[in-house]
Amino acid sequence: MFPLYDENPRTTRPYVNYALIAINFIIFIWEIIVTRLFMDQRATITLFLNYGFVPARFLEDVSSAQYMDAGISILTSMFMHGSIMHILGNMLFLWIFGDNIEDRFGHAKYLACYLFWGFVAAMAHLAWAMNVGGEQMLIPAVGASGAISGVLGAYMLMFPHARVVTLIFFFLITTTRIPAFAYLFLWFIYQLIAAAFGAGGGVAYLAHIGGFVAGLAFGFAYRYIIRISASIRARVPSVGHQGSGYERYHAREQILKPLRIEGIVTNMYVELLAEMPGVDERTISISVMDNSIVSIDALTEDGYRRYSGKAMLRTSVNEQPEEVQYINGILRVRFARI
């Protein structure tokens, strides 16, 4: 299975994700220049030893209180890659899944989480190398996959229903839409199996597992915080807002997002579609005036954005919708015509 893209709209431009991808490619170009397309074996070994994460050297730096050097080795290793396929695979996953995590966390928090997940991944690899011992303590580990695994772990919990359009190689080449939870769960199971059976190929599977678990923990924490925050707001009745029991904090309503509502009209019903990603479903308010004016209002889970919009219908509909669905950031509302 090869992911192509996800069907998960965002509301902000992921500048940090773009920057991370650009930096990785710039550093890779520098690598192939220094190593002459990795054909100069001596230069390649020297480069990875100097800038990769070497477990034995890390322990030596820590034991001698050279904490800055120890930390820098983890940071630099996160932006090094050993081949064109290595970097293309990592950057594809970061491109697909990273933007939505940045959209939800915010730019600064996303960058901090990304670097922290890379640190946790390095510690997981260190633990594995210490357990195995021997030459594994001297082999440099490079790549962004540990930090990106953290992105995947957070994404699986925060956007479980988002669809990942995936290229399938099974007799025929075709594409299918797989729920993110299922796709990333299978990816994680593969990492566990590969680590348990000692799959080689120079892949640090324990780093992937460590980063993924760290991302899961952040995803759990985020959902818990949002749930607690929403329950606190729910205890205070809203003023002048029907259909929602959430307090509208003035500081959190500075960003108002007008909705672009599209409609489908048939002889039996009217169906409206509105794109509003990141919304807490419990805040969605739908009202109908004069059987022809539909108002939609909702608040995002983080409380910083409020969506609001109206649709003027050319036909009359019932005031109560027949069906309401909110999937992958898209609200679908169906009214029966009268």
Buried (B, 14 or more C-beta within 10 A) or exposed (E): BEBEEBBBBBBBEBEBBBEBBEEBBEBBEEBBEEBEEBEEEEBBEEBBEEBBBBBBBBBEBBEEEBEEBBBEBBBBBBBBBBBEEBBEBBBBBBBBBBBBBBBBBBBEBBBEBBBBBBBBBBBBBBBBBEEEEEEBBEBBBBBBBBBBBBBBBBBBBBBBEBBBBBEEEEEEEEEEEBBBBEBBEEBBEBBEEBBEEEEEEEBBBBBBBBBBBBBBBBBBEBBEEBEEBBEEBBEEEBEEBEEBBBBBEEEBEEEEBEBEBEBEBEEEBBBBEBBBBBBBEBBBBBEBEEBBEBBBBBBBBBBBBBBBBBBEBEEEBBEEBBEBEBEBBBBBBBBEBE
